[in-house]
């Protein structure tokens, strides 16, 4: 019925119709068919496909001049709509025109006023899709209190689904009624535990971000049919590399091993590098329950002391993982690389490998430091390890010449005691071996993407768009004012950014420049359109090397199998790929962001838990960020706390364009990168917040 209505309205061009006209046109003469029509019209309105004009007649929303977008609602009650049509400026929605829309709701709007070429005012016609459907929070006295409630909404429990509610329980609830008075009625779906239970903080994050912990029954049943070894599998179509010197290098606690390496030096002094990646696509077939679940998850999520895997552990830690001394299927990319870092020849093929050792970054670093015990223990791969260091340096130098931008990041690791409490926070030391693997993965990803680009076939890429030109100009204006550059280039290039990072290295303003440069950068994402990777300065780039934990990599493997191994190049299969790729790009970019937010939230909560033991203790930290409401300070262990502007001993002027706090009476300047003494004054573990005060 809905399709019939839409087809009828398309034929009408710009004319609108009453319900009666539509019923006649579609021959809805019986009571039942008229009721069905009314229901379909209601659903189409709800979906934002049709709407009524001022005379109560229906038409397609685009013909009524209505637009769709997501509202960014401010605390004061007004908002801005970011339209689906990104070429159109955001539309201001006054407080009295917001209706019952809440923050991040997807809305249908009408433009009511155009004050200039790029300034528009509008009103909400209807909410098409609610952002806030499920809430997670503490139940107390008939209400639910979520962790973050910036709009100060009131969540009243109207009914519960056969659950016994106790005060101070963590509950999951569904919003069943929205109203303009900021009071929302809820139905409790599930009690997740007591607020005092160990690990309840991570359970809260898992439910809030809708992360799936358990796998559905159809996935579990499919896993049972997958063999745990490849001994009985047909391997005639795979290159047998089981006698080659191949091994893996990962962290001490890694169990899902995606990649293995082989390397030798050829007679012409070129290098033969093999990057062998677990062939997950051999086991995860398109449209199978496993595949659909992996698509929904999009990525594995690493939450402090636990992993929520994209694939069941029988695959992620078992048959797909390149564990030592067992045969595994892989997709291999073997490359011949010259002394200038150029890939002069490559092959991509299915293989069978047997990793000689499960090496760790720590042990390889010790070998490179000439630790005799480790050199003796792994003497069968000693020569390969030193050649790896040699080639990695060549590849890094080549990237630097291309303009790859390398931001130094510090990665913390949470240490837990036997009771699951945070014992310590340490910094993961990044040594030579970590850089070696990074360079080898980068070159393999680049080769795969270049090959697919040359084939001109549908494919998924990892792209990083151009940075914000205005923010870059602000950055270079500040750098000039600080004396690091004498003039601002007309067109700022990768090399200009590299040179600036080099000039500020180990200086007072290194952190300021790094922070502002990072903020100017776009977020990397997945797309069917190859727009290059700005940060790496690569024209062609994809993610090929982690199919156990990232769905885009699994898709890359599946397409490699179809295009290169099976030669499935018929119009129908290519058309299907073209149709599915945009959805894959959007879904995997979305799940990646969700995983990143979840991981960051848990990390902040665990850092705050650690700092509960240090309230009143003084620390030395570095100013990491300046805002209108306060100054963030980072400790050497990466714990970050806020010094609220109201707690400063004097009035402060925030000079935003220079990123400086200036004391009104003392004229003391506070800048990003400045080392100061602070005292921990308050901690909120559930919110992951730490408050500092200036000493």
C-alpha positions in Angstrom: 0.0 0.0 0.0 2.8 2.5 0.9 4.5 2.0 -2.4 1.2 2.5 -4.2 0.6 5.8 -2.4 4.1 7.1 -3.2 3.8 6.1 -6.8 0.4 7.9 -7.0 1.9 11.1 -5.5 4.9 11.0 -7.9 2.4 11.0 -10.8 0.5 14.0 -9.4 3.7 16.2 -9.7 3.2 19.2 -7.4 -0.5 18.7 -6.6 -1.6 17.7 -3.1 -4.4 15.3 -2.3 -6.9 14.7 0.5 -7.2 11.2 1.9 -10.5 10.8 0.1 -8.9 11.6 -3.3 -6.1 9.0 -2.6 -8.7 6.4 -1.6 -10.6 6.9 -4.9 -7.4 6.8 -7.0 -6.3 3.5 -5.3 -9.8 2.0 -5.3 -10.0 1.7 -1.5 -13.8 1.2 -1.4 -14.2 -1.2 1.5 -14.0 -0.2 5.2 -10.9 -2.6 5.6 -9.0 -1.1 2.6 -9.7 2.5 3.8 -8.4 1.6 7.2 -5.3 0.1 5.6 -4.9 3.3 3.6 -5.2 5.5 6.7 -2.6 3.3 8.5 -0.2 3.5 5.5 -0.6 7.3 5.3 0.2 7.6 9.1 3.3 5.4 8.7 4.5 7.4 5.7 4.1 10.6 7.7 5.9 9.1 10.6 8.8 8.1 8.3 9.0 11.6 7.0 8.2 10.7 3.4 4.9 12.6 3.1 3.3 15.5 5.0 0.2 17.7 5.1 0.1 21.2 3.7 -1.8 24.0 5.4 -5.0 22.8 3.8 -4.6 19.3 5.2 -3.7 17.8 1.9 -0.9 15.2 1.5 2.2 15.6 -0.7 5.8 14.4 -0.8 7.9 16.3 1.7 10.4 17.6 -0.9 7.5 19.1 -2.9 6.3 20.9 0.3 9.8 22.4 0.7 10.4 20.4 3.9 13.9 19.3 4.8 15.4 16.6 7.0 18.3 16.8 9.5 19.6 16.1 13.0 19.1 18.6 15.8 21.9 19.8 18.0 19.8 21.0 21.0 21.5 23.4 23.4 20.9 23.6 27.2 19.1 27.0 26.7 16.4 25.3 24.7 17.2 26.4 21.1 19.0 24.2 18.6 20.6 23.9 15.1 19.6 21.4 12.5 22.5 19.8 10.5 20.7 19.0 7.2 21.1 15.8 5.2 21.9 18.2 2.3 25.4 19.1 3.6 25.7 21.9 1.1 22.9 23.7 2.9 23.9 25.8 6.0 22.7 24.7 9.4 19.2 26.0 10.3 18.6 27.8 13.6 15.5 26.5 15.5 14.2 28.9 18.2 13.2 27.6 21.5 9.5 28.0 20.8 9.8 26.1 17.5 11.6 23.0 18.9 8.3 21.2 19.7 8.9 17.8 21.5 12.3 17.2 19.8 15.2 16.2 21.9 18.9 16.4 21.3 20.2 14.3 18.3 16.6 13.5 17.1 16.2 13.2 13.3 13.6 15.7 12.3 11.5 17.1 9.5 11.7 20.9 9.4 10.2 23.9 7.6 12.3 27.0 6.8 10.4 30.0 8.2 12.9 32.8 7.7 15.9 33.5 5.5 17.8 36.5 6.9 20.8 36.3 4.6 22.4 33.9 2.1 23.7 31.6 4.8 21.4 32.3 7.8 18.2 30.3 8.1 15.6 29.9 10.7 13.1 27.1 10.9 10.6 25.0 12.9 10.3 21.3 13.7 7.4 19.8 11.8 7.8 16.3 13.3 10.4 14.0 14.8 11.1 11.2 12.4 13.5 9.1 14.5 14.2 9.4 18.2 17.8 9.4 19.3 16.9 8.6 22.9 15.0 5.3 23.0 16.8 3.3 25.6 18.4 4.7 28.8 20.7 3.1 31.3 20.8 4.6 34.8 20.4 4.3 38.5 16.9 3.6 39.8 15.8 5.5 42.9 12.4 6.4 44.3 10.4 5.8 41.0 12.8 7.6 38.7 15.9 6.7 36.7 19.1 8.8 36.8 21.4 8.3 33.8 25.1 9.0 34.2 25.1 11.9 31.7 22.0 14.0 31.5 23.0 17.3 29.9 19.3 18.3 29.1 18.3 17.7 32.7 15.5 15.4 31.6 13.3 13.6 34.2 12.8 9.9 33.6 9.8 8.6 35.5 9.1 4.9 35.7 5.5 4.2 34.6 5.7 0.5 34.4 8.2 -2.4 34.5 8.5 -5.6 32.6 8.2 -8.2 35.4 11.3 -7.0 37.2 11.6 -6.3 41.0 13.0 -2.8 41.5 15.3 -1.9 44.4 16.7 1.6 45.0 20.3 2.0 43.8 19.9 -0.7 41.0 21.4 -0.1 37.6 18.5 -0.6 35.1 17.8 -0.6 31.4 14.6 1.1 30.4 12.7 2.1 27.2 11.2 5.6 26.8 7.5 5.1 26.1 6.3 8.7 26.1 8.0 12.0 25.1 6.7 15.4 26.2 7.7 19.0 25.9 8.0 19.5 29.7 11.3 17.5 29.9 9.5 14.6 31.7 9.7 11.3 29.9 7.8 8.2 30.9 9.8 4.9 30.9 9.3 1.2 31.1 12.0 -0.8 32.9 13.2 -3.7 30.7 15.9 -5.2 32.8 17.8 -4.9 36.1 21.5 -5.0 35.3 22.8 -5.2 38.9 23.5 -3.2 42.0 25.4 0.1 41.8 27.9 -1.4 44.3 28.6 -4.6 42.3 32.2 -5.0 41.0 32.5 -4.2 37.3 29.0 -2.6 37.2 30.6 0.5 35.6 31.7 -1.5 32.5 28.3 -3.2 32.4 26.7 0.2 32.3 28.9 1.3 29.3 28.2 -2.0 27.4 24.5 -1.5 27.7 24.6 2.2 27.1 26.4 1.8 23.8 24.4 -1.3 22.9 27.4 -3.6 22.6 26.5 -7.3 22.1 28.3 -9.6 24.5 26.8 -12.9 23.7 26.3 -14.4 20.3 22.9 -15.5 18.9 22.0 -19.2 18.8 22.2 -19.4 15.0 25.8 -18.0 15.1 26.7 -20.5 17.8 25.3 -23.3 15.7 27.2 -22.2 12.6 30.4 -22.1 14.6 29.9 -25.8 15.6 30.1 -26.8 11.9 33.5 -25.0 11.4 36.5 -27.4 11.9 39.1 -26.5 14.6 42.0 -27.5 12.3 42.7 -27.4 8.5 44.3 -30.8 8.3 41.2 -32.2 6.4 40.6 -29.1 4.4 41.4 -29.0 0.6 44.5 -26.9 0.2 45.4 -27.5 -3.5 44.4 -24.0 -4.4 46.7 -22.4 -1.8 50.4 -21.7 -2.0 52.1 -23.9 0.6 54.3 -21.7 2.7 54.5 -23.9 5.7 58.3 -24.4 5.4 59.0 -20.7 5.1 60.4 -18.5 7.9 57.2 -16.9 9.0 56.3 -15.7 12.5 54.0 -13.3 14.3 54.8 -10.3 16.5 52.1 -9.0 18.9 51.5 -7.8 22.5 52.1 -10.1 25.4 48.4 -10.8 26.0 47.2 -10.9 22.3 45.1 -14.0 21.6 43.5 -12.9 18.2 46.5 -13.0 15.9 45.7 -11.5 12.4 49.1 -11.0 10.8 52.4 -12.9 10.3 55.6 -11.7 8.5 58.3 -13.2 6.3 61.3 -11.3 5.0 64.5 -12.0 3.1 67.0 -10.2 1.1 67.3 -10.9 -2.6 70.5 -11.2 -4.7 69.8 -7.8 -6.2 69.7 -6.3 -2.7 66.0 -5.7 -2.8 63.8 -7.0 0.0 61.1 -9.7 -0.3 58.5 -8.9 2.3 55.5 -11.2 2.9 52.5 -10.0 4.9 50.3 -13.0 5.6 46.9 -12.2 7.0 44.4 -14.6 8.5 41.9 -15.7 5.9 38.7 -15.0 7.8 36.7 -14.8 4.6 37.3 -18.6 4.1 35.1 -19.3 7.1 32.7 -16.3 7.3 30.6 -16.6 4.2 28.5 -13.7 2.8 25.0 -13.4 4.3 25.6 -16.3 6.8 24.5 -15.7 10.5 28.2 -15.2 11.3 28.6 -12.5 8.6 25.4 -10.7 9.6 26.5 -10.6 13.3 30.0 -9.4 12.3 28.4 -6.6 10.2 26.2 -5.5 13.1 29.2 -5.5 15.5 31.6 -3.9 13.0 34.6 -4.3 15.2 36.0 -5.9 18.3 35.8 -3.7 21.4 38.6 -3.6 24.0 37.3 -2.5 27.5 40.1 -2.4 30.0 40.1 -6.0 31.3 37.9 -7.6 28.7 37.3 -7.9 25.0 34.0 -8.0 23.2 35.0 -9.8 20.0 33.5 -9.3 16.5 33.7 -13.0 15.9 33.2 -15.9 18.4 36.3 -17.0 20.2 36.3 -20.3 18.4 37.3 -18.3 15.3 39.0 -15.2 16.8 41.3 -17.1 19.1 41.1 -20.5 17.3 40.9 -21.5 13.7 41.4 -17.9 12.3 44.2 -16.9 14.7 47.7 -17.5 13.3 48.8 -19.4 16.4 52.3 -20.9 16.4 53.1 -24.4 15.1 49.7 -25.0 13.5 48.6 -24.7 9.9 46.4 -21.8 9.0 44.8 -20.4 5.9 46.0 -16.9 5.0 45.8 -14.3 2.2 49.4 -13.3 1.4 50.7 -10.2 -0.1 54.4 -10.7 -1.1 56.2 -7.5 -2.2 59.6 -6.8 -3.7 60.8 -3.5 -2.3 64.0 -1.7 -3.4 66.4 0.4 -1.2 64.3 3.6 -2.0 61.2 2.0 -0.4 59.5 1.5 -3.8 57.4 -1.7 -4.3 58.7 -2.9 -7.7 56.7 -6.1 -7.8 54.0 -7.8 -5.8 51.7 -10.9 -5.7 48.4 -11.5 -3.8 47.5 -15.1 -3.3 45.8 -17.6 -0.9 48.2 -19.5 1.2 48.8 -22.0 4.0 51.3 -20.9 6.6 52.7 -22.3 9.9 54.0 -19.6 12.2 57.3 -20.6 13.8 57.0 -18.4 16.8 54.4 -16.2 18.6 56.9 -13.4 19.1 56.1 -10.4 21.4 57.1 -6.8 20.8 59.1 -7.0 24.1 61.2 -10.0 23.0 61.9 -8.6 19.5 62.9 -5.3 21.1 65.3 -7.2 23.3 66.8 -9.0 20.3 67.3 -5.7 18.5 69.1 -4.4 21.7 71.5 -7.4 21.3 70.2 -9.3 24.3 72.2 -12.5 24.1 69.7 -14.7 25.9 66.9 -13.8 23.4 69.2 -13.9 20.4 70.1 -17.5 21.4 66.5 -18.5 22.2 65.3 -17.3 18.8 68.4 -17.9 16.7 66.4 -19.4 13.8 64.8 -15.9 13.1 67.6 -13.7 14.3 68.8 -12.6 10.9 65.2 -11.9 9.7 64.6 -9.7 12.7 67.6 -7.4 11.9 66.6 -7.3 8.2 63.1 -6.2 9.4 64.6 -3.3 11.3 66.6 -2.3 8.1 63.5 -2.4 5.8 61.2 -0.6 8.3 63.6 2.3 8.5 63.6 2.6 4.7 59.8 2.5 4.6 59.5 5.1 7.3 62.0 7.5 5.5 60.0 7.0 2.3 56.7 8.0 4.1 58.4 11.0 5.6 59.4 12.2 2.2 55.9 11.7 0.9 54.6 13.9 3.8 53.1 11.4 6.2 52.2 13.2 9.4 53.3 11.3 12.5 51.5 12.3 15.7 53.1 11.0 18.9 50.5 9.3 21.0 50.9 7.9 24.5 48.9 4.7 25.3 48.1 3.8 28.9 47.5 0.3 30.3 45.4 -0.4 33.3 46.8 -2.9 35.8 44.2 -4.8 37.9 44.6 -6.6 41.2 43.1 -10.0 42.0 39.8 -8.5 43.0 39.4 -6.6 39.7 40.3 -3.2 41.3 42.6 -0.8 39.5 46.1 -1.3 40.9 48.2 1.0 38.6 48.3 2.9 35.3 51.4 2.4 33.3 52.5 3.7 29.9 52.9 1.1 27.1 56.4 1.5 25.8 56.5 1.7 22.0 59.7 0.3 20.8 61.3 -0.5 17.4 59.4 -3.7 16.9 56.0 -1.9 17.1 57.2 0.6 14.5 58.4 -2.3 12.3 55.0 -4.0 12.2 53.3 -0.7 11.7 55.4 0.1 8.6 54.8 -3.4 7.1 51.1 -3.2 7.6 50.9 0.2 6.1 52.8 -0.8 2.9 50.6 -3.9 2.5 47.4 -1.9 2.9 48.7 0.6 0.4 49.6 -2.2 -2.2 46.1 -3.8 -1.9 44.3 -0.5 -2.3 46.5 0.5 -5.3 45.8 -2.9 -7.0 42.1 -2.5 -6.6 42.2 1.2 -7.7 43.9 0.0 -10.9 41.3 -2.7 -11.5 38.6 0.0 -11.3 36.2 -2.3 -9.5 33.9 -1.6 -6.5 35.9 -1.6 -3.3 36.1 -0.2 0.2 38.8 2.3 1.2 40.1 3.8 4.4 40.0 7.5 3.6 41.1 10.7 5.5 39.7 13.9 4.0 41.4 17.3 3.7 41.8 19.2 7.0 39.8 22.3 7.9 41.4 25.1 6.0 40.3 27.8 8.4 41.7 25.9 11.4 45.0 25.3 9.6 45.3 29.0 8.9 44.7 29.7 12.6 47.4 27.2 13.5 50.0 28.8 11.2 49.0 32.3 12.3 49.8 31.3 15.8 53.0 29.6 14.8 54.1 32.8 13.0 53.2 34.9 16.1 55.2 32.6 18.3 58.2 32.9 15.9 58.4 29.3 14.6 57.7 30.4 11.0 58.3 33.7 9.2 55.5 33.5 6.6 52.3 31.5 6.0 52.2 29.4 2.9 49.4 30.2 0.4 48.6 26.5 0.2 49.5 24.6 3.3 50.9 21.1 2.4 51.8 17.9 4.3 55.5 19.0 4.1 54.6 22.4 5.8 52.9 20.5 8.6 55.8 18.1 9.0 58.3 21.0 9.1 56.2 22.8 11.7 56.0 19.7 13.9 59.8 19.3 13.6 60.4 23.0 14.6 58.3 22.8 17.8 59.6 19.5 18.9 60.8 19.6 22.6 59.8 23.3 22.8 57.4 25.1 25.2 54.7 25.2 22.6 55.0 21.6 21.2 51.8 20.5 22.9 49.9 23.6 21.7 50.8 23.1 18.1 50.2 19.3 18.2 46.8 19.8 19.8 45.7 22.5 17.3 46.9 20.4 14.3 45.0 17.4 15.5 41.9 19.4 15.9 42.1 20.7 12.3 42.2 17.1 11.0 39.1 15.3 9.7 38.2 11.9 11.1 39.3 8.9 9.1 36.4 6.7 7.9 35.5 3.9 5.4 34.1 4.7 2.0 33.5 3.2 -1.4 34.9 6.4 -2.9 38.7 6.5 -2.9 39.6 10.0 -1.8 43.0 9.2 -0.4 44.4 9.4 3.1 45.6 12.9 3.9 47.3 12.1 7.2 49.4 9.3 5.7 49.8 11.1 2.4 48.7 8.0 0.5 46.6 8.3 -2.7 45.4 4.7 -2.1 44.8 3.1 1.2 42.6 0.4 2.8 42.4 -1.8 5.8 43.5 -5.4 4.9 45.5 -6.5 7.9 42.9 -7.1 10.7 39.9 -9.2 9.5 39.5 -10.9 12.8 38.6 -7.7 14.6 37.4 -5.3 11.8 34.6 -5.9 9.4 36.0 -3.7 6.6 39.1 -5.8 6.5 36.9 -8.9 6.1 35.1 -7.3 3.2 38.5 -6.4 1.6 39.4 -10.2 1.9 36.1 -11.2 0.4 36.5 -8.9 -2.6 40.1 -10.0 -3.1 38.8 -13.6 -3.2 36.1 -12.8 -5.7 38.1 -10.5 -8.0 41.6 -12.1 -7.9 41.2 -15.8 -6.9 37.7 -16.7 -8.3 37.5 -14.1 -11.1 33.9 -13.3 -10.3 33.6 -10.2 -12.5 30.1 -10.6 -14.0 27.8 -7.6 -14.1 25.4 -9.0 -11.5 28.0 -9.6 -8.7 29.6 -6.2 -9.4 26.3 -4.5 -9.3 25.5 -6.1 -5.9 28.8 -4.9 -4.5 28.2 -1.3 -5.7 24.8 -1.4 -3.9 26.1 -2.8 -0.6 29.3 -0.8 -0.3 27.8 2.6 0.9 25.9 0.8 3.7 29.1 -1.1 4.7 31.1 2.1 4.8 28.5 3.9 6.9 27.9 1.0 9.3 31.6 0.2 9.9 32.5 3.9 10.4 29.6 4.2 12.9 30.6 1.0 14.9 34.2 2.2 14.9 33.2 5.5 16.5 30.9 3.7 19.0 33.7 1.3 20.0 36.2 4.2 20.4 33.7 6.1 22.6 33.1 3.0 24.7 36.8 2.3 25.2 37.5 5.9 26.0 34.6 6.0 28.5 35.8 2.9 30.3 39.4 4.1 30.4 38.3 7.5 31.9 36.2 5.6 34.6 39.2 3.3 35.5 41.5 6.3 35.7 39.1 8.0 38.0 38.8 4.9 40.1 42.6 4.9 40.5 42.6 8.5 41.5 40.1 7.9 44.4 43.1 6.8 46.4 44.9 10.1 45.8 42.4 12.8 46.8 44.4 15.6 48.5 47.7 14.5 46.9 49.8 16.9 44.9 51.1 16.1 41.4 53.1 17.7 38.6 51.2 17.8 35.3 51.1 19.4 31.9 48.3 21.7 30.7 46.6 19.7 27.9 43.7 21.8 26.9 42.1 25.2 27.6 38.4 25.9 27.4 36.0 28.7 28.4 35.0 26.8 31.6 38.4 25.5 32.7 41.9 24.1 32.1 42.6 20.4 31.7 45.9 19.1 33.2 47.4 15.7 32.2 49.6 13.7 34.6 52.5 11.6 33.4 50.3 8.5 33.7 47.7 10.1 31.2 45.1 10.8 33.9 43.4 14.1 33.0 41.7 16.4 35.4 39.9 19.7 35.2 40.8 22.9 37.0 37.5 24.8 36.8 37.9 28.5 36.0 35.9 29.4 39.1 38.6 27.8 41.3 41.5 30.0 40.1 42.9 32.4 42.7 42.2 35.4 40.4 40.0 36.4 37.5 41.1 34.9 34.2 41.0 36.2 30.6 40.8 33.4 28.0 42.6 34.5 24.8 41.2 31.8 22.5 43.1 32.6 19.3 46.4 32.2 21.1 45.1 29.4 23.4 46.2 31.3 26.5 44.8 31.9 30.0 45.9 35.3 31.4 45.7 36.2 35.0 44.0 39.6 35.2 46.0 40.9 38.2 49.1 38.8 38.1 49.5 38.7 34.3 50.5 35.1 34.6 50.1 33.2 31.4 48.9 29.6 31.3 49.4 27.8 28.0 49.0 24.2 26.6 52.3 22.3 27.4 53.0 24.3 30.5 54.1 22.3 33.6 52.2 23.1 36.7 51.5 21.7 40.2 48.0 20.5 41.0 46.1 18.8 43.8 43.4 16.2 43.3 40.3 17.6 45.0 37.4 15.4 43.7 36.7 12.2 41.8 33.5 10.9 40.3 34.2 7.3 39.2 31.0 6.7 37.4 31.3 9.9 35.3 35.1 9.3 34.8 35.8 12.8 36.0 38.7 14.1 38.1 38.9 17.6 39.5 42.2 19.4 40.2 43.1 22.6 41.9 46.1 24.8 41.3 48.8 24.5 44.0 
